[in-house]
Each structure stands twice: as structure tokens, then as C-alpha cells.
């Protein structure tokens, strides 16, 4: 990726991750909307001083967003976990720690693939999401099933919801919510299909349905009976 393309992609990804319009992002960055548009299209590259200022601002905002995510997960009243693209645990809630009968600090950081807090198939789950277009923003969420183990080695059947989160710095975090289920329900879920069930963004927003939708009904005017 050349310098023009890389800056265009970086600015565009940052704006979308922060859910800003071009006008809002331009005001935040201290430039005009046409200038921002030229950056995003690759027709212009910011000068070195502006690039340095942009990176500082982006790092500040994405750092704030990352810390907010960590705080939300840590304080959550349900069992959930936040991890990076290498499955390193960045934060987890007290209910999840209790479920695993572990101290939260013992579950932070990196883990051997088969010893991951979300189960021995976590690396396979991530690989499946990558195959489904995770890096391209095509994955909305994934429902998955895995068997966890607590500190005593007791088995815990779980249903998990993995949701990718773009913090705006080119990296993706994964937020996973964990629910305990009985082993019969766990086996039944595996019997009827794949252990990982991916829902893509286009399925959520209903792009095919919108394209095929019938025209709206005519609006009645005051002169019609």
C-alpha cells in the first residue's frame, strides 16, 4: 500500500469508527470538509506537520475509546470479556471470573490456545471469523459454543456471542458475552449445525431485502376520500 492509499484508508477508517460525518470529522481535525474529502479519496496527502497532529489526535481518541470499552466490560453485570486480534485478554467482568472460579487478574493477558478463558476452540473461532471477512468489516457477530473449565477442572458448557469492535486505529477488538447452558443443550446445538454461526453485516442491514422492496404506498391527500 502506497503512502497516498494508506493515508486515505487510515483517515476514512478513523472517521467511520468514530461515527462521524465528513463535516464533523473535518471540524474535529481543524480542516475544511473538501480537504478531508480529498484525503479520503487519495487525491491529497496531509503534510508532515498535519500528519503528526492527526496521528496524535487519532491515538488520543482511539485510546479513550479503548479504555471506555475496557471499563464497560470490567463493570458489566454479565459474564463478558474483551480481547485483541491475538486473543489477548484486555478486560473481563467479575461474573465471568466467578464462573471460572478464578481471580480476574489471573485471566488477563495472553493464554495458550487450548487454555483460553473462552474455551479450547477460541483460536479456531477467530480463524473462522477471519475467513468470513472479519478484517473487511463483513462480520456483524458470531454465535459460538465451547466447553470451558474452571479452576477445579469442572466442565462448563457455554453459548457465546462474539462482536467485533473497530476502535479506529486499524485494529479490531473482540467483545464476547458468555452464557452458561446445560450440557444437553450444548450437545443439541452442536448436533444441528456448525459450532460457530456467523452473521454477516449484510444480513443484519437487509441489503437484498431493501433492494427488492416494493415501492411505498401513495400518500393520501386532504382532497381524497
Secondary structure by P-SEA (a helix, b strand, c coil): ccaaaaaaaaaaaaaaaacccaaaaaaaacccaaaaaaaaaccccccaaaaaaaaaaaaaaaaaaaaaaaaaaaaccccccccccccccccccaaaaaaaccccccccccccccccccccaaaaaaaaaaaaccccccccbbbbbbbbbcccbbbbbbbbbbbbbbccccbbbbbbbbbbbcaaaaaaaaaacccbbbbccccccaaaaaaaccccccccccccc
